[in-house]
Amino acid sequence: MTTPRPPVQRSPSAFQRWLLEDHRPVPNPDDLHPEPRPASAAHHTHPWWKVMCLTGVDYFSTLGYQPGIAALAAGALAPFATLVLVIVTLFGALPMYRRVARESPHGDGSISMLERLLSFWPSKLLVLVLIGFVATGFVITITLSAADAAAHLSENPLLKPVLEGKQVGVTLVLIALLGAVFLRGFKEAIGIAVVIVVVYLGLTAVVVGKGASLVLAQPQLVTGWFQTLGQLYASPLALIGAALLVFPRLALGLSGFETGVVVMPLVKGDAADTEALPAGRIRNARRLLTTAALIMSVFLLLSSLVTTFLIPAAAFQPGGEASGRALAYLAHRQLGEVFGSFYDVSTVLILWFAGASAMAGLLNIVPRYLPRYGMAPEWTRANRPLVLVFISVAFLVTLAFRADVDAQAGAYATGVLALMTSAAVAVTLSALRHRERGLALGFALISVIFIYTSAVTVVSQPEGLYIALLFILAVLAVSLISRVSRSTELRAERLDLDPHALHLLSGHGERPLRFVANRLDTGDVTEYHLKGLEVAYATHLPEGDRILFLEVEVDDASEFSDVIEVRGVTVGEFGILRARGHSVPNALAAFLLHVRSLTGVAPHVYFEWDHDSPVRNAMRFLVSGEGDIPPLTHEILRQAEPDVKRRPVVHVGG
């Protein structure tokens, strides 16, 4: 009988090397104790103001349609409704996310704060649901923004004869171009974002400034506006109440904060920063959030004022000249067709590239959770394969909605508000945990505002929740399939052995070490004496060879990969190695391979058969990390080490 040869490992092609260029490899069976790599090592960092432009392409692009939304929702009250939005931004969302930046500086976003509140499988389920909302908000941002940009192109007088009726095709091309940028890399995406944001905000400042000068030159406009408000609302309290009621319809002007904390690893910090305490990164990320909020607040207020004063109410209605493009309308009317055309181009560009903010968020947050849970393939740690996946999903969503902007608006609002609501709850609980009662009360009020806003949005646009639930179900299904398919991978990041454990493993010469797997019970001499006799009888252990007992305690079976801690214990004449891990078979396999690398000889491990139902054992393995341990340990070893001569030997009897 010939010994089977291990399969020949083919070298990856040039395309595969390019695709997985930034991929973090899985542990090597011969190197299960590497030093942990810092999380920042996978990222090139950039000045905070450049990263602000990347997150701001989505945030600032809402200036294109926010004044029109406010005018439709509130009429003459639009500036006061916008003022409510600005107050919530500066005194609600901004303090909230500044705290998130401090407590979750590694790109995990507010999700990680909620994850820490629970443990085991409930924690993972909560994270998967929130990632479903992340996927809803971010993917719909990509598709909706591209569809909006395509609509602007199709409505352009010069392009309308060519592009009319081709909304879906144009949207798909724009999404593909966005994907091409990210296939090049984050550096290129940030460079494009900086140019687009600077140009767009500069041109918007000109439009708003021109509008403000026209309003100041016609004081009767302001007087007439106040008279209209006096006729509509009997008292200031009635006016304030009406503005508060309208707020949920303007809440999309808050988009961008969650992305700001998710992309924190891209923000350059101080040279003295450590992963445990990246003080410079936190400070600059908070500067990013504050600057973006201040810029947006100023533009929101001024744009709402000038559009309310200078644009007839009828023009805001669907089909009107200012519908969805209030500032562009003013640019053409007040500054001429040439300037207006330039402004149209800048608007199309920022709407198209608004998806870059969402793409950056997805590329940062998905690899931080799903691969760590074993709920995504290992290649999802690399950016380029993920870009292709997200672009493909965006294509499907675009085709499903026929690139209709209005049809996607509800899902976009639901995803954004769900994330902001979860962040508000997270910072409230954090303040309570730190006994900061004043802050906890303030954050609780913000939570109530976002819960109310989310409820109003879901009631008025229930289709958004249905779409979000589809995304959540898709995330859960993919995660479950991946977890099952990857369950027999070698899942140890490294092994930490204490001095006594190393002492027990030493001094055996060239003879293989022999381990008896044991489930700890009383832990006394009698237990180990009887266990040794039982296993020796059932598996025909060679007489005279010293045996060591090997025990694994499961701490959190919901985790996927972990650092396995092993300590040595002596009970009477028996040496015991006790390990802590997330799965008994995986921890045993990792330990045996580690022993082989230490001694140069493949060890032997001895088990007794488990007599429980195979189905029950399979469920126990997936849920609690136990199950039918002998065959599972052998299978993990077989996959990790194809050479049978170097593979640790598994014996089973009884």
C-alpha positions in Angstrom: 0.0 0.0 0.0 1.4 3.4 -1.0 1.1 6.4 1.3 -1.1 9.1 -0.4 0.8 12.2 -1.3 -0.5 15.6 -0.1 -2.2 17.6 -2.8 0.1 19.9 -4.8 -0.4 23.5 -3.9 -0.8 25.6 -7.0 0.7 29.1 -7.0 -1.9 31.8 -7.3 -2.3 33.6 -10.6 -1.4 37.2 -11.1 -5.1 38.1 -10.9 -5.6 36.2 -7.6 -2.5 37.9 -6.1 -3.9 41.3 -7.1 -7.4 40.4 -5.9 -6.2 39.3 -2.5 -3.3 41.8 -2.2 -4.4 43.1 1.2 -5.7 39.7 2.5 -4.8 38.7 6.0 -3.8 35.0 5.8 -5.2 32.2 8.0 -2.8 30.7 10.6 -0.2 28.2 9.4 -0.4 24.9 11.3 3.4 25.2 12.0 3.1 28.7 13.3 0.2 28.9 15.8 1.9 31.5 18.1 2.6 34.6 16.0 2.5 38.0 17.5 -0.9 39.7 17.0 -0.8 42.1 14.1 -2.0 45.6 14.8 -5.4 46.5 13.3 -4.0 49.7 11.8 -1.4 47.7 9.7 -4.0 46.9 7.1 -4.8 50.6 6.4 -3.0 53.6 4.9 -3.9 56.6 7.0 -4.8 60.1 5.8 -5.3 63.5 7.3 -8.6 63.9 9.0 -9.9 66.6 6.7 -9.3 64.3 3.7 -11.2 61.4 5.3 -14.0 64.0 6.2 -14.3 64.6 2.4 -14.7 60.8 1.8 -17.5 60.5 4.5 -18.8 63.9 3.4 -19.7 63.1 -0.2 -22.8 61.4 1.2 -23.4 63.9 4.0 -22.9 67.1 1.9 -24.7 65.7 -1.2 -28.0 66.0 0.7 -27.8 69.7 0.2 -28.9 69.0 -3.3 -32.3 67.9 -2.3 -32.7 68.7 1.5 -34.0 72.3 0.9 -36.7 70.9 -1.4 -37.7 68.2 1.1 -38.0 70.9 3.8 -40.1 73.2 1.5 -42.4 70.3 0.6 -42.8 69.1 4.2 -43.1 72.5 5.9 -43.8 75.2 3.4 -43.0 78.6 4.8 -42.0 76.9 8.1 -39.0 75.2 6.3 -36.3 77.4 7.9 -37.6 76.6 11.4 -37.9 72.9 10.6 -34.3 73.0 9.4 -33.3 74.8 12.6 -34.7 71.9 14.5 -32.6 69.6 12.4 -29.5 71.7 13.0 -30.1 71.7 16.8 -30.5 67.9 16.8 -27.3 67.7 14.7 -25.1 69.9 16.9 -26.6 69.0 20.4 -27.7 65.4 19.7 -26.0 63.5 17.0 -22.6 65.2 17.3 -22.1 64.6 21.0 -23.4 61.1 20.6 -20.9 60.2 17.9 -18.0 62.0 19.5 -18.5 59.5 22.4 -18.7 56.6 20.0 -15.4 57.7 18.5 -13.9 57.7 22.0 -15.2 54.3 23.0 -14.9 52.5 19.6 -11.9 53.9 17.9 -11.0 50.9 15.7 -13.7 51.2 13.1 -16.3 49.0 14.8 -18.8 51.9 15.1 -21.6 52.0 17.6 -22.3 48.3 17.0 -19.4 47.2 19.1 -20.7 49.2 22.1 -23.9 47.2 22.0 -22.1 44.0 21.3 -20.3 44.4 24.7 -23.6 44.7 26.5 -24.5 41.0 25.7 -22.5 37.8 25.5 -22.5 34.5 23.7 -25.0 33.9 20.8 -27.4 36.8 21.8 -24.5 39.2 21.2 -23.8 37.8 17.8 -27.4 37.8 16.8 -27.7 41.5 17.8 -24.7 42.4 15.7 -25.9 40.5 12.7 -29.3 42.3 12.8 -27.5 45.7 13.1 -25.2 44.7 10.2 -28.4 44.0 8.2 -29.4 47.6 8.9 -25.9 48.7 7.9 -26.2 46.8 4.7 -29.6 48.3 4.0 -28.5 51.9 4.6 -25.1 51.7 2.9 -26.1 49.6 -0.1 -29.2 51.7 -0.7 -27.0 54.8 -0.4 -24.9 53.5 -3.3 -27.9 52.6 -5.5 -30.1 55.6 -4.6 -27.3 58.2 -5.1 -26.3 56.7 -8.4 -30.0 56.6 -9.5 -30.4 60.3 -8.5 -27.2 61.2 -10.4 -28.6 59.3 -13.4 -31.9 61.2 -13.1 -30.0 64.6 -13.1 -28.1 63.5 -16.2 -31.2 62.3 -18.0 -33.0 65.6 -17.2 -30.2 67.8 -18.6 -31.5 69.5 -21.8 -28.3 68.6 -23.7 -28.3 64.9 -22.7 -32.0 64.3 -22.5 -32.4 63.2 -26.2 -29.7 60.6 -25.7 -30.3 59.4 -22.1 -34.1 59.6 -21.8 -35.6 56.2 -20.9 -32.1 54.8 -20.0 -32.2 55.5 -16.3 -31.4 51.9 -15.3 -28.5 51.6 -17.7 -26.9 54.9 -16.7 -27.3 54.0 -13.0 -25.5 50.6 -13.5 -22.7 52.4 -15.4 -22.2 54.9 -12.5 -22.2 52.1 -9.9 -19.6 50.2 -12.0 -17.4 53.3 -12.1 -17.7 53.7 -8.4 -16.6 50.1 -8.0 -13.6 50.6 -10.3 -12.4 53.5 -8.1 -12.4 51.2 -5.0 -10.7 48.4 -6.9 -7.8 50.8 -7.3 -7.8 51.6 -3.6 -8.8 53.9 -0.8 -6.1 56.5 -1.7 -7.7 57.1 -5.1 -11.2 57.2 -3.6 -10.1 59.8 -1.0 -8.3 61.9 -3.7 -11.5 62.0 -5.8 -13.7 62.8 -2.8 -11.5 65.8 -1.8 -11.8 67.3 -5.3 -15.5 66.8 -5.6 -16.3 68.1 -2.1 -14.1 71.2 -2.4 -15.6 72.1 -5.8 -19.2 71.3 -4.7 -19.1 73.2 -1.4 -17.3 76.1 -3.1 -19.9 76.4 -5.8 -22.7 75.9 -3.2 -21.2 78.8 -1.2 -21.4 81.0 -4.2 -25.0 80.1 -4.8 -26.0 80.6 -1.2 -24.0 83.8 -0.9 -25.7 85.2 -4.0 -29.1 84.2 -2.7 -28.4 85.8 0.7 -27.3 89.1 -0.9 -30.6 89.1 -2.9 -32.6 88.5 0.2 -30.8 91.3 2.1 -31.4 93.6 -0.8 -35.2 92.9 -0.6 -36.2 93.2 3.1 -39.9 92.9 2.1 -39.2 89.2 1.4 -38.4 88.7 5.1 -41.3 90.9 6.3 -43.8 89.0 4.1 -42.4 85.7 5.3 -43.0 86.7 9.0 -46.5 87.9 8.1 -47.3 84.5 6.5 -46.1 82.6 9.6 -48.2 84.9 11.8 -51.3 84.0 9.8 -50.5 80.3 9.8 -49.6 79.8 13.5 -51.4 81.5 16.4 -48.4 81.5 18.7 -44.7 80.8 18.8 -45.4 77.5 20.7 -47.7 76.4 17.8 -44.9 77.2 15.4 -42.3 75.2 17.4 -44.7 72.3 17.7 -45.3 72.2 14.0 -41.5 72.3 13.3 -41.0 69.4 15.7 -43.7 67.4 14.0 -42.1 67.9 10.6 -38.6 66.9 11.8 -38.8 63.1 10.9 -39.2 64.0 7.3 -36.0 66.0 7.4 -33.9 63.4 9.4 -32.0 62.2 6.3 -29.9 65.4 6.8 -28.2 63.5 9.6 -26.7 60.8 7.4 -23.0 60.5 7.5 -22.2 60.3 11.3 -22.1 56.5 11.5 -19.8 56.4 8.5 -17.5 58.9 10.2 -16.8 56.5 13.1 -16.7 53.4 10.9 -13.8 54.7 8.8 -11.7 55.8 11.8 -8.8 53.5 11.0 -8.2 55.6 7.9 -7.7 58.7 10.1 -4.1 59.6 10.7 -3.3 59.9 14.5 -0.1 60.7 16.4 3.2 58.8 16.2 2.7 57.8 19.8 -0.7 56.2 19.2 -1.1 52.5 20.2 -3.9 50.2 19.3 -4.9 50.1 22.9 -5.0 53.9 23.1 -5.0 55.7 19.8 -5.4 59.1 21.3 -4.4 61.0 18.2 -6.8 59.1 16.0 -9.7 59.7 18.4 -8.9 63.4 18.6 -8.7 63.8 14.9 -11.9 61.7 14.3 -13.8 63.9 16.7 -12.4 66.9 14.8 -13.7 65.4 11.6 -17.2 64.9 13.0 -17.4 68.4 14.5 -16.1 70.1 11.4 -18.5 68.2 9.1 -21.5 69.0 11.4 -20.7 72.7 11.6 -20.2 73.0 7.8 -23.4 71.1 7.1 -25.4 73.1 9.7 -24.4 76.4 8.2 -25.2 75.3 4.7 -28.5 73.7 5.7 -29.8 76.9 7.4 -28.6 79.3 4.7 -29.9 77.1 1.8 -33.3 76.7 3.5 -33.6 80.4 4.0 -32.6 81.5 0.5 -34.7 78.8 -1.2 -37.7 79.6 0.9 -37.5 83.4 0.1 -36.5 83.2 -3.5 -38.3 80.2 -5.0 -42.1 80.1 -5.6 -43.8 77.4 -3.6 -45.2 75.8 -6.8 -41.7 75.2 -8.1 -41.0 72.8 -5.3 -43.9 70.5 -6.2 -43.2 67.2 -8.1 -42.6 68.1 -11.7 -41.7 71.7 -10.8 -38.5 73.3 -11.9 -37.0 73.3 -8.4 -38.2 69.8 -7.5 -35.2 67.9 -6.1 -32.8 70.6 -7.2 -33.6 73.8 -5.4 -30.0 75.2 -5.3 -29.4 74.2 -8.9 -32.6 76.1 -9.8 -31.2 79.2 -8.1 -27.8 78.7 -9.7 -29.3 78.8 -13.2 -31.7 81.7 -12.4 -29.4 84.0 -10.4 -25.9 83.2 -11.8 -26.6 82.3 -15.5 -26.7 79.1 -17.5 -22.9 78.7 -17.7 -22.5 78.7 -13.9 -25.7 76.7 -13.5 -24.3 74.0 -15.9 -21.1 73.8 -13.8 -23.2 73.5 -10.7 -25.2 70.7 -12.3 -22.0 68.8 -13.1 -20.7 69.2 -9.5 -24.1 68.0 -8.2 -24.1 65.0 -10.4 -20.5 64.1 -9.4 -21.2 64.4 -5.7 -24.4 62.4 -6.0 -22.6 59.7 -7.9 -19.7 59.6 -5.5 -22.0 59.7 -2.4 -21.9 55.9 -2.7 -18.2 56.1 -1.9 -18.9 57.0 1.7 -21.1 54.0 2.0 -18.6 51.7 0.2 -15.9 52.8 2.6 -18.1 52.1 5.5 -19.0 48.6 4.3 -15.3 47.8 3.5 -14.3 48.8 7.0 -17.1 47.3 9.1 -17.9 43.9 7.5 -14.4 42.5 7.8 -14.4 43.5 11.5 -17.3 41.3 12.4 -18.3 38.5 10.0 -14.9 36.8 9.5 -14.2 37.0 13.2 -17.4 35.2 13.9 -16.7 32.6 11.1 -19.8 34.0 9.4 -18.1 35.0 6.1 -15.4 33.4 4.0 -11.8 34.2 4.9 -11.3 36.2 1.6 -13.7 38.8 2.9 -10.8 40.2 4.9 -9.5 41.6 1.6 -11.1 44.7 0.1 -11.2 43.9 -3.6 -13.4 40.8 -3.4 -15.7 42.6 -1.1 -16.0 45.5 -3.6 -17.1 43.1 -6.3 -19.6 41.5 -3.9 -21.1 44.9 -2.9 -21.2 46.2 -6.5 -23.0 43.0 -7.5 -25.6 43.4 -4.8 -26.0 47.1 -5.8 -26.6 45.9 -9.4 -29.4 43.6 -8.2 -31.0 46.3 -6.0 -30.9 48.7 -8.9 -32.5 46.2 -11.3 -35.1 45.3 -8.7 -36.2 48.9 -8.1 -35.7 50.0 -11.8 -33.4 52.7 -10.5 -36.4 54.5 -9.0 -35.2 57.1 -6.4 -38.5 57.4 -4.6 -39.0 53.6 -4.3 -35.6 53.4 -2.4 -36.0 56.4 -0.1 -37.9 54.5 2.6 -35.3 51.8 2.9 -32.5 54.4 3.0 -34.3 56.3 5.8 -34.9 53.1 7.7 -31.3 51.9 7.6 -29.9 55.3 8.6 -32.3 55.9 11.4 -31.9 52.4 12.8 -28.2 52.8 13.1 -28.5 56.3 14.7 -31.1 55.0 17.1 -28.9 52.1 18.1 -26.0 54.5 18.6 -28.1 56.7 20.8 -29.1 53.7 23.0 -25.5 52.6 23.1 -24.1 55.9 24.4 -27.0 56.2 26.9 -26.2 52.8 28.4 -22.5 53.7 28.3 -23.1 56.9 30.3 -25.2 54.9 32.8 -22.5 52.3 33.2 -19.9 55.1 33.9 -22.4 56.7 36.4 -22.6 59.9 34.4 -26.2 60.7 35.2 -26.4 64.1 33.5 -25.0 62.7 30.2 -27.2 59.7 30.5 -30.3 61.8 30.8 -29.3 63.9 27.8 -28.5 60.9 25.7 -31.7 59.3 26.8 -33.6 62.3 25.4 -31.7 62.0 22.2 -32.6 58.3 22.1 -36.3 59.1 22.5 -36.1 61.6 19.6 -34.5 59.0 17.3 -36.9 56.2 18.4 -39.8 58.6 17.7 -38.3 59.6 14.3 -37.7 55.9 13.4 -41.3 54.9 14.3 -42.8 57.8 12.3 -40.6 56.8 9.3 -41.6 53.1 9.5 -45.3 53.9 9.9 -45.3 56.3 6.9 -43.0 54.2 4.7 -43.3 50.6 5.9 -41.8 49.3 2.7 -38.4 50.5 4.0 -38.7 48.1 7.0 -39.6 45.3 4.7 -36.5 45.9 2.6 -34.4 46.1 5.7 -35.8 42.8 6.9 -34.8 41.2 3.6 -31.2 42.4 4.0 -31.2 41.1 7.6 -32.5 37.7 6.5 -29.8 37.6 3.8 -27.1 38.5 6.3 -28.3 35.8 8.7 -28.6 33.1 6.0 -25.1 33.8 4.6 -23.6 33.9 8.1 -25.2 30.6 9.1 -24.0 28.9 5.9 -20.5 30.2 6.3 -20.3 29.3 10.0 -21.4 25.7 9.2 -19.0 25.3 6.3 -16.0 26.8 8.2 -16.7 24.9 11.5 -13.9 22.4 10.9 -11.2 25.0 10.1 -8.2 25.4 12.3 -9.4 28.4 14.3 -6.6 29.3 16.7 -4.9 32.7 16.4 -2.1 31.5 18.7 -1.5 29.3 21.8 -0.2 30.7 25.1 1.4 28.0 27.3 2.4 28.7 30.9 5.8 27.5 32.2 4.4 24.4 33.9 2.7 23.3 30.7 6.0 23.7 28.8 7.7 21.7 31.5 5.2 18.8 31.2 5.8 18.7 27.4 9.6 18.6 27.7 12.0 15.7 28.3 10.3 13.0 26.2 13.1 12.6 23.7 12.1 11.4 20.3 9.2 9.3 21.5 5.7 10.8 20.6 3.8 12.4 23.4 0.6 10.6 24.2 -2.4 12.5 25.4 -5.7 11.2 26.9 -8.6 13.5 26.3 -10.7 14.0 29.5 -13.7 15.9 30.5 -12.9 17.4 33.9 -15.1 16.1 36.7 -13.7 16.0 40.3 -10.1 16.6 39.3 -8.7 14.2 41.9 -6.2 11.4 41.6 -9.0 8.8 41.4 -10.5 10.4 38.4 -7.3 10.4 36.4 -6.3 6.8 37.6 -9.7 5.4 36.4 -9.7 7.4 33.2 -6.2 6.2 32.3 -7.3 2.5 32.9 -10.4 2.9 30.8 -8.7 4.5 27.8 -5.7 2.0 28.0 -8.2 -0.9 27.9 -10.3 0.6 25.1 -7.6 1.9 22.8 -4.6 -0.5 23.7 -2.3 2.2 24.9 1.3 1.0 24.8 2.4 -0.1 28.2 5.2 1.9 29.8 4.7 5.1 27.9 3.9 8.1 30.1 0.6 9.7 29.3 -0.6 13.3 29.8 -4.2 14.2 30.3 -5.6 16.9 28.0 -8.8 18.9 29.0 -10.5 21.8 27.2 -12.9 24.2 28.8 -15.3 26.0 26.5 -15.6 29.7 27.4 -17.7 31.3 24.5 -18.7 28.9 21.8 -20.2 31.8 19.8 -16.7 33.1 19.0 -14.9 31.6 16.0 -11.2 32.2 16.4 -9.4 32.7 19.7 -6.2 32.7 21.6 -6.0 29.3 23.4 -4.5 29.5 26.9 -3.0 26.3 28.2 -1.8 25.8 31.8 -0.1 22.8 33.3 -1.3 21.1 36.5 0.0 18.1 38.4 -2.4 15.9 40.4 -0.5 13.2 42.3 1.6 11.5 39.7 -0.5 12.7 36.8 0.3 15.6 34.5 -2.7 17.5 33.1 -2.8 20.2 30.4 -5.9 22.4 30.7 -6.8 24.6 27.8 -9.5 27.3 27.3 -11.0 27.8 23.9 -14.2 28.4 22.0 -14.5 24.8 20.7 -13.2 21.5 22.1 -12.3 19.8 18.8 -10.7 22.9 17.3 -8.7 23.7 20.5 -7.5 20.0 20.7 -6.4 20.1 17.0 -4.6 23.4 17.4 -2.8 22.2 20.6 -1.7 18.9 19.0 -0.2 20.7 16.0 1.5 23.1 18.3 3.0 20.2 20.2 4.3 18.8 16.9 6.0 22.1 16.1 7.6 22.1 19.6 8.9 18.5 19.6 9.2 17.7 15.9 7.2 14.5 16.5 3.5 14.0 15.7 1.7 13.4 19.1 -1.0 10.8 19.7 -4.3 11.5 21.3 -6.7 8.9 22.8 -10.5 9.2 23.0 -13.5 7.1 23.9 -16.5 7.0 21.6 -19.5 9.3 22.2 -22.8 7.4 22.1 -25.1 10.3 21.6 -27.2 11.0 18.5 -25.2 12.2 15.5 -27.7 15.0 14.8 -27.6 16.1 18.5 -23.8 16.0 18.4 -23.7 18.1 15.3 -25.9 20.7 16.9 -23.9 20.6 20.1 -20.7 21.2 18.1 -22.2 24.2 16.2 -23.9 25.8 19.2 -21.8 24.9 22.3 -18.4 23.9 20.8 -18.6 20.2 21.9 -20.3 17.3 20.1 -18.8 14.1 18.8 -15.2 15.2 19.5 -13.0 12.4 18.2 -14.0 12.4 14.5 -14.3 16.2 14.5 -10.8 16.5 15.9 -9.5 14.1 13.2 -11.3 16.1 10.5 -9.8 19.4 11.6 -6.4 17.8 11.6 -6.9 16.3 8.2 -7.8 19.6 6.7 -5.0 21.5 8.5 -2.2 18.9 7.7 -2.6 16.9 4.5 0.6 15.0 5.1 -0.4 11.9 7.1 3.2 11.3 8.2 3.2 14.7 10.0 -0.4 14.7 11.2 -1.1 14.0 14.9 -2.7 10.6 15.3 -6.2 10.1 16.7 -7.1 6.9 18.5 -10.7 6.0 19.5 -12.0 3.0 21.4 -14.8 1.8 23.6 
